[in-house]
Amino acid sequence: MSNIFQWNLHGDGKTLAPGEVVEPDERLSWPRTAEIGAQHVIAMFGATFLVPILTHFDPSTTLFFTAMSTALFLLINRNVLPSYLGSSFGFIAPITAVASANKGIAVASFGIMVTGVLLALVGVAVHFAGAKWIDIIMPPVVNGAIVAIIGFNLAPSVWNNFKVAPDTAIVTLVAVLLVAVLFKGLLGRLNILLGVIVGYIYACFRGQVDFSAIGEADWIGLPQFHLPQVDFSILPMFIPVVLVLIAENVGHVKSVAQMTGRDYDGQMGTALFADGLGTAIAGFGGGSGTTTYGENIGVMAATKVYSTAAYWCAAAFALILSLCPKFGAVINTIPAGVLGGVTTLLYGMIGMIGVRIWVENKVDFDKPLNVMTAAIVMIIGIADFTCAVSGIQFNGIAIGTIVVLVAYHGLKAIGKATGTIDKNDPDIK
């Protein structure tokens, strides 16, 4: 085990020639490696902190568990797969639904924990049986639809925040958009973080920020941990998130493989297991669920440094920040108007990731099976259909997930049996 913490020094450890890359098992000098780690923390910062702010979880606790989950991920994958595990946006909708049902954060934590356990079990199955069965159960048309409604289902909550302070929301949104197109490289990728800062400063001038909690918070202290409260009735709202986390992790592994030129198919199962275990532990202790982060893939693409040592440094920085309650108190002062502005883009982007899955996999919507199943689930998710069965509440995401899986596979079976769908059609898996 000790040899996994040994990295070969790349060159002189100080310089990178054009076109050179630092492999996962290499590192630069420790000061430069720490600098790259700090960039990873900054890159994930805006998105990671938005989740606890929007769901009323403690930001310091969430940051603490992202550090722990990242360390677990690196250990379980034996330091060969670079990744930072930040807060998953897939959990926002079910947590919001739990809050709407007047159930506490502890109940939501139970849902997060169970989701993590299920994802870990999927990881074990993938490790021993291979990932092909995931493609069979969740072909691109199904996968894209489920991911899309996770984002679009949140549209009403965006408006609730936006209308509290429309001027602040507009300033924040415009800042996020302009930073993305005005700046290149890492600065442009930090548009969410920088846009929130601009919106926050504007909100301060407008007297919309309450600073009282900052003065009362300590400089050093442990995050606010809490245990989950068992409530099986909320699980239908959380279980669909497992499918989203699978899609995110599989996409991450494939992206890193493409960038590094390495074959990471053998890590697919351990990646899912590690994220599941990290999410389960976070749910048990009061943190938000975690997932691999595209923002950090962006940092690797920009720096050409794929060293897992940089991710250990990032986890260490995140852990240190989580032990500063005053820092968490500052994050909690971000007002509703700022959140309304940034989530107008962010939630829409989550939905568009699902659309991108359709585009990248060339889903043929001339096929009635594809267009019908996608159309139904989008309406169910956006309108947030709800129903209760034996006291168990199902929201639009849960109902949409069930419907798209049953409709796609059921109609496909009927179509192939009657001959209306060609049994050898490559677009209908």
C-alpha positions as CSV (number, residue, x, y, z in Angstrom):
1,M,0.0,0.0,0.0
2,S,2.8,2.4,0.8
3,N,4.1,2.4,-2.8
4,I,0.9,4.1,-4.0
5,F,2.1,7.3,-2.3
6,Q,5.3,7.4,-4.4
7,W,5.2,9.7,-7.5
8,N,8.1,10.0,-10.0
9,L,9.4,13.6,-10.3
10,H,8.6,14.9,-13.7
11,G,11.8,16.4,-15.2
12,D,13.2,19.0,-12.9
13,G,9.8,19.4,-11.2
14,K,9.7,23.0,-12.0
15,T,9.0,23.5,-15.7
16,L,6.8,22.0,-18.4
17,A,7.8,22.2,-22.1
18,P,5.0,22.9,-24.6
19,G,3.1,19.7,-25.2
20,E,4.5,18.0,-22.1
21,V,2.1,16.4,-19.6
22,V,2.5,15.2,-16.0
23,E,1.1,11.7,-15.8
24,P,-1.0,10.5,-12.8
25,D,2.0,8.7,-11.3
26,E,4.2,11.7,-11.6
27,R,4.4,15.0,-9.9
28,L,6.0,18.4,-10.1
29,S,7.9,19.9,-7.1
30,W,5.7,19.9,-4.0
31,P,5.2,23.7,-4.0
32,R,4.0,23.5,-7.6
33,T,1.9,20.5,-6.9
34,A,0.3,22.3,-4.0
35,E,-0.4,25.2,-6.3
36,I,-2.2,23.0,-8.8
37,G,-4.1,21.5,-5.9
38,A,-5.2,25.0,-4.9
39,Q,-6.5,25.6,-8.4
40,H,-8.6,22.4,-8.2
41,V,-10.2,23.7,-4.9
42,I,-11.0,27.0,-6.6
43,A,-12.4,25.3,-9.7
44,M,-14.8,23.1,-7.7
45,F,-15.5,25.8,-5.1
46,G,-18.5,27.7,-6.7
47,A,-20.4,24.6,-7.7
48,T,-19.7,22.6,-4.5
49,F,-20.8,25.3,-2.2
50,L,-24.0,26.1,-4.1
51,V,-25.4,22.7,-3.2
52,P,-25.4,23.2,0.6
53,I,-26.5,26.8,0.2
54,L,-29.5,25.8,-1.9
55,T,-30.4,22.8,0.3
56,H,-29.7,24.4,3.7
57,F,-26.9,21.9,4.6
58,D,-23.9,23.2,6.5
59,P,-21.2,24.4,3.9
60,S,-18.3,23.4,6.2
61,T,-19.7,19.9,6.7
62,T,-20.2,19.5,3.0
63,L,-16.6,20.7,2.3
64,F,-15.3,18.3,4.9
65,F,-16.9,15.3,3.3
66,T,-15.8,16.3,-0.2
67,A,-12.2,16.2,1.1
68,M,-12.9,12.8,2.8
69,S,-14.6,11.4,-0.3
70,T,-11.7,12.6,-2.6
71,A,-9.2,10.9,-0.3
72,L,-11.3,7.7,-0.3
73,F,-11.6,7.8,-4.1
74,L,-7.8,8.1,-4.6
75,L,-7.1,5.3,-2.1
76,I,-9.7,2.9,-3.6
77,N,-8.4,3.5,-7.1
78,R,-4.8,3.2,-5.9
79,N,-3.8,6.7,-7.1
80,V,-4.2,5.8,-10.8
81,L,-7.4,7.8,-11.5
82,P,-7.2,11.5,-10.9
83,S,-10.5,13.0,-9.6
84,Y,-12.0,15.5,-7.1
85,L,-15.4,14.6,-5.6
86,G,-17.5,17.6,-5.1
87,S,-21.2,18.2,-4.2
88,S,-23.6,16.5,-6.7
89,F,-26.4,18.6,-8.1
90,G,-28.3,15.5,-8.6
91,F,-29.4,15.6,-4.9
92,I,-30.8,19.2,-5.0
93,A,-34.2,18.1,-6.3
94,P,-34.9,15.3,-3.9
95,I,-33.7,17.3,-0.9
96,T,-35.9,20.2,-2.0
97,A,-38.8,17.7,-2.2
98,V,-38.1,16.5,1.3
99,A,-38.1,20.1,2.6
100,S,-41.4,20.8,0.8
101,A,-42.8,17.8,2.7
102,N,-41.8,19.5,6.0
103,K,-39.2,16.8,6.8
104,G,-35.9,17.8,8.2
105,I,-32.3,17.6,6.9
106,A,-31.7,14.4,8.9
107,V,-34.3,12.7,6.7
108,A,-32.7,14.0,3.6
109,S,-29.4,12.6,4.9
110,F,-30.9,9.2,5.1
111,G,-31.8,9.4,1.4
112,I,-28.3,10.5,0.6
113,M,-26.8,7.6,2.6
114,V,-29.0,5.0,0.9
115,T,-28.2,6.4,-2.5
116,G,-24.5,6.1,-1.7
117,V,-24.9,2.5,-0.6
118,L,-26.8,1.6,-3.8
119,L,-24.2,3.3,-5.9
120,A,-21.4,1.3,-4.1
121,L,-23.3,-1.9,-4.8
122,V,-23.6,-1.0,-8.5
123,G,-19.8,-0.4,-8.4
124,V,-19.2,-3.9,-7.1
125,A,-21.5,-5.4,-9.7
126,V,-19.7,-3.4,-12.5
127,H,-16.3,-4.4,-11.2
128,F,-17.1,-8.1,-11.4
129,A,-19.6,-8.2,-14.3
130,G,-18.5,-5.4,-16.5
131,A,-20.2,-2.1,-17.5
132,K,-22.1,-3.4,-20.6
133,W,-25.3,-4.1,-18.7
134,I,-25.5,-0.4,-17.7
135,D,-25.7,0.4,-21.4
136,I,-28.5,-2.2,-21.9
137,I,-30.6,-0.9,-19.0
138,M,-29.8,2.8,-19.6
139,P,-29.3,3.4,-23.4
140,P,-28.5,7.0,-24.3
141,V,-32.1,8.0,-24.9
142,V,-33.1,6.9,-21.4
143,N,-29.9,8.1,-19.7
144,G,-30.2,11.6,-21.3
145,A,-33.8,11.9,-20.3
146,I,-33.2,11.1,-16.6
147,V,-30.2,13.5,-16.4
148,A,-32.2,16.3,-18.2
149,I,-35.2,16.2,-15.8
150,I,-32.9,16.4,-12.8
151,G,-32.1,19.9,-13.9
152,F,-35.3,21.1,-15.5
153,N,-37.4,19.9,-12.6
154,L,-35.8,22.6,-10.5
155,A,-37.0,25.5,-12.6
156,P,-39.7,26.6,-10.1
157,S,-37.2,26.9,-7.2
158,V,-35.1,29.1,-9.5
159,W,-38.0,31.5,-9.9
160,N,-38.7,31.5,-6.2
161,N,-35.2,32.8,-5.5
162,F,-35.0,35.1,-8.6
163,K,-38.2,37.1,-7.8
164,V,-36.9,37.9,-4.2
165,A,-34.4,40.4,-5.7
166,P,-34.7,40.5,-9.5
167,D,-32.0,43.2,-9.9
168,T,-29.4,41.2,-8.0
169,A,-30.3,38.0,-9.8
170,I,-29.9,39.8,-13.2
171,V,-26.5,41.3,-12.2
172,T,-25.3,37.9,-11.0
173,L,-26.5,36.1,-14.2
174,V,-25.0,38.7,-16.5
175,A,-21.7,38.5,-14.6
176,V,-21.6,34.7,-14.9
177,L,-22.3,34.9,-18.6
178,L,-19.8,37.7,-19.4
179,V,-16.9,36.1,-17.4
180,A,-17.3,32.9,-19.5
181,V,-16.9,34.8,-22.8
182,L,-14.5,37.6,-21.7
183,F,-11.7,35.4,-20.2
184,K,-9.8,32.4,-21.5
185,G,-8.4,29.4,-19.6
186,L,-9.0,28.8,-15.9
187,L,-10.4,32.3,-15.3
188,G,-13.2,31.7,-17.8
189,R,-14.0,28.3,-16.2
190,L,-14.5,30.0,-12.9
191,N,-17.4,32.0,-14.2
192,I,-19.8,30.7,-11.6
193,L,-17.6,31.5,-8.7
194,L,-16.7,35.0,-10.1
195,G,-20.3,35.7,-11.0
196,V,-21.4,34.9,-7.5
197,I,-18.8,37.2,-6.1
198,V,-19.9,40.1,-8.3
199,G,-23.6,39.4,-7.4
200,Y,-22.6,39.2,-3.7
201,I,-20.8,42.6,-3.8
202,Y,-23.8,44.2,-5.5
203,A,-26.2,42.7,-2.9
204,C,-24.0,44.1,-0.2
205,F,-24.4,47.6,-1.7
206,R,-28.2,47.0,-1.9
207,G,-28.3,46.0,1.8
208,Q,-29.4,42.5,1.1
209,V,-26.7,40.7,3.1
210,D,-27.0,39.9,6.8
211,F,-23.4,39.7,8.3
212,S,-24.5,39.0,11.9
213,A,-23.7,35.3,11.8
214,I,-20.1,35.9,10.6
215,G,-19.2,37.8,13.7
216,E,-20.6,35.1,16.0
217,A,-18.7,32.2,14.2
218,D,-15.4,30.9,15.5
219,W,-12.2,30.9,13.4
220,I,-11.4,27.3,14.2
221,G,-13.9,24.5,14.9
222,L,-15.4,21.2,13.7
223,P,-18.2,21.2,11.2
224,Q,-21.7,20.5,12.3
225,F,-22.2,16.8,12.0
226,H,-25.6,15.1,12.4
227,L,-26.9,11.5,12.0
228,P,-29.5,10.5,9.4
229,Q,-33.1,9.9,10.4
230,V,-34.7,6.8,8.9
231,D,-37.7,7.4,6.7
232,F,-38.2,4.9,3.8
233,S,-41.0,7.0,2.3
234,I,-38.6,9.5,0.8
235,L,-36.4,6.9,-1.0
236,P,-38.4,7.0,-4.3
237,M,-37.2,10.6,-4.6
238,F,-33.5,9.7,-4.1
239,I,-33.1,6.4,-5.9
240,P,-33.2,7.9,-9.4
241,V,-30.1,9.9,-8.4
242,V,-28.1,6.7,-8.5
243,L,-28.6,6.6,-12.3
244,V,-27.4,10.2,-12.6
245,L,-24.3,9.4,-10.5
246,I,-23.6,6.4,-12.7
247,A,-23.7,8.6,-15.8
248,E,-21.5,11.3,-14.2
249,N,-18.9,8.8,-13.1
250,V,-18.8,6.8,-16.3
251,G,-18.5,10.1,-18.2
252,H,-15.7,11.2,-16.0
253,V,-13.7,8.0,-16.3
254,K,-14.0,8.1,-20.1
255,S,-13.0,11.8,-20.2
256,V,-9.9,11.2,-18.1
257,A,-9.0,8.1,-20.3
258,Q,-9.3,10.3,-23.4
259,M,-7.1,13.0,-22.0
260,T,-4.4,10.8,-20.5
261,G,-4.4,8.1,-23.3
262,R,-4.8,5.4,-20.6
263,D,-7.3,2.6,-20.5
264,Y,-9.4,3.1,-17.4
265,D,-12.1,0.6,-18.2
266,G,-10.9,-1.6,-15.3
267,Q,-11.4,1.4,-12.9
268,M,-15.1,1.8,-13.8
269,G,-16.4,-0.4,-11.0
270,T,-14.0,1.0,-8.4
271,A,-14.8,4.6,-9.4
272,L,-18.5,3.9,-8.8
273,F,-17.8,2.1,-5.6
274,A,-15.6,4.8,-4.3
275,D,-18.1,7.6,-5.1
276,G,-20.9,5.5,-3.5
277,L,-18.9,4.9,-0.3
278,G,-18.0,8.6,-0.1
279,T,-21.7,9.6,-0.6
280,A,-22.9,7.1,2.0
281,I,-20.4,8.3,4.6
282,A,-21.3,11.9,3.8
283,G,-25.0,11.1,4.3
284,F,-24.3,9.4,7.6
285,G,-22.4,12.4,8.9
286,G,-24.6,15.2,7.6
287,G,-22.8,16.2,4.3
288,S,-24.2,16.4,0.8
289,G,-23.7,13.6,-1.7
290,T,-20.6,13.6,-3.9
291,T,-19.7,13.1,-7.5
292,T,-16.7,13.4,-9.8
293,Y,-16.4,17.0,-11.0
294,G,-16.1,18.2,-14.6
295,E,-14.7,21.5,-13.3
296,N,-11.6,19.7,-12.3
297,I,-11.3,17.9,-15.6
298,G,-11.2,21.4,-17.0
299,V,-8.2,22.3,-14.7
300,M,-6.4,19.1,-15.9
301,A,-7.1,20.0,-19.5
302,A,-5.8,23.6,-19.0
303,T,-2.6,22.6,-17.0
304,K,-1.8,19.2,-18.6
305,V,-1.1,18.1,-15.0
306,Y,-2.9,14.8,-14.3
307,S,-0.9,14.0,-11.1
308,T,-3.0,12.4,-8.4
309,A,-0.6,14.1,-5.9
310,A,-2.3,17.4,-6.8
311,Y,-5.6,16.0,-5.8
312,W,-4.3,14.9,-2.4
313,C,-3.2,18.6,-2.0
314,A,-6.7,19.7,-3.0
315,A,-8.3,17.4,-0.5
316,A,-5.9,18.8,2.2
317,F,-6.8,22.4,1.4
318,A,-10.5,21.6,1.4
319,L,-10.2,19.9,4.8
320,I,-8.4,22.9,6.3
321,L,-11.1,25.3,5.0
322,S,-13.9,23.0,6.4
323,L,-12.4,23.5,9.9
324,C,-13.0,27.3,9.8
325,P,-16.7,28.0,10.9
326,K,-16.3,31.7,10.1
327,F,-15.6,30.7,6.4
328,G,-18.8,28.6,6.4
329,A,-20.7,31.5,7.9
330,V,-19.6,33.8,5.1
331,I,-20.9,31.3,2.5
332,N,-24.2,31.1,4.3
333,T,-24.8,34.9,3.9
334,I,-25.2,34.6,0.1
335,P,-28.7,36.1,-0.5
336,A,-31.6,34.6,-2.5
337,G,-31.2,37.0,-5.4
338,V,-27.6,35.9,-6.1
339,L,-28.8,32.2,-5.9
340,G,-31.7,32.9,-8.3
341,G,-29.3,34.5,-10.9
342,V,-26.7,31.8,-10.9
343,T,-29.1,28.8,-10.8
344,T,-31.0,30.2,-13.8
345,L,-27.9,29.1,-15.8
346,L,-26.7,26.3,-13.6
347,Y,-29.9,24.2,-13.4
348,G,-30.5,24.8,-17.1
349,M,-27.0,23.5,-17.8
350,I,-27.7,20.3,-15.7
351,G,-30.7,19.8,-18.0
352,M,-28.7,20.4,-21.1
353,I,-26.1,17.8,-20.0
354,G,-28.9,15.3,-20.7
355,V,-29.5,16.8,-24.1
356,R,-25.8,16.6,-24.8
357,I,-25.9,12.9,-24.0
358,W,-28.5,12.5,-26.8
359,V,-26.4,14.6,-29.2
360,E,-23.1,12.9,-28.5
361,N,-24.6,9.4,-28.9
362,K,-26.5,10.5,-32.0
363,V,-29.9,9.4,-30.6
364,D,-32.3,9.1,-33.6
365,F,-35.5,11.0,-32.8
366,D,-37.0,9.9,-36.1
367,K,-37.6,6.6,-34.3
368,P,-41.0,6.7,-32.6
369,L,-39.8,4.7,-29.6
370,N,-37.0,7.3,-28.9
371,V,-39.1,10.4,-29.3
372,M,-42.1,9.2,-27.4
373,T,-40.3,8.0,-24.3
374,A,-38.1,11.2,-24.2
375,A,-41.2,13.4,-24.7
376,I,-43.2,11.8,-21.9
377,V,-40.4,12.0,-19.3
378,M,-39.6,15.6,-20.1
379,I,-43.1,16.7,-19.4
380,I,-43.4,14.6,-16.3
381,G,-40.1,16.0,-15.0
382,I,-40.6,19.7,-15.9
383,A,-44.3,19.8,-14.7
384,D,-43.2,17.8,-11.6
385,F,-46.0,15.2,-11.6
386,T,-46.6,13.9,-8.1
387,C,-48.5,11.0,-6.6
388,A,-48.6,9.1,-3.3
389,V,-48.9,5.3,-3.0
390,S,-49.4,3.9,0.5
391,G,-48.2,7.1,2.0
392,I,-45.0,7.1,-0.1
393,Q,-44.6,10.3,-2.1
394,F,-43.3,10.2,-5.7
395,N,-42.1,13.4,-7.4
396,G,-41.6,14.2,-11.0
397,I,-38.1,12.9,-11.1
398,A,-39.0,9.5,-9.5
399,I,-42.1,9.1,-11.7
400,G,-40.2,10.2,-14.8
401,T,-37.4,7.7,-14.1
402,I,-39.9,4.8,-13.6
403,V,-41.9,5.8,-16.7
404,V,-38.9,6.2,-19.0
405,L,-37.5,2.8,-18.0
406,V,-40.8,0.9,-18.2
407,A,-42.0,2.7,-21.4
408,Y,-38.7,2.3,-23.3
409,H,-38.1,-1.4,-22.5
410,G,-41.8,-2.3,-22.6
411,L,-42.5,-0.6,-25.9
412,K,-39.3,-2.0,-27.4
413,A,-40.3,-5.5,-26.4
414,I,-43.8,-5.1,-27.9
415,G,-42.4,-3.5,-31.1
416,K,-39.9,-6.3,-31.7
417,A,-42.5,-8.9,-31.0
418,T,-44.9,-7.4,-33.5
419,G,-42.3,-6.6,-36.1
420,T,-42.8,-2.8,-36.0
421,I,-39.2,-2.5,-34.6
422,D,-36.4,-4.3,-36.4
423,K,-34.8,-6.7,-34.1
424,N,-31.4,-5.8,-35.6
425,D,-31.9,-2.0,-35.5
426,P,-28.6,-0.7,-34.2
427,D,-30.3,2.5,-32.8
428,I,-32.7,0.4,-30.6
429,K,-30.5,-1.4,-28.1
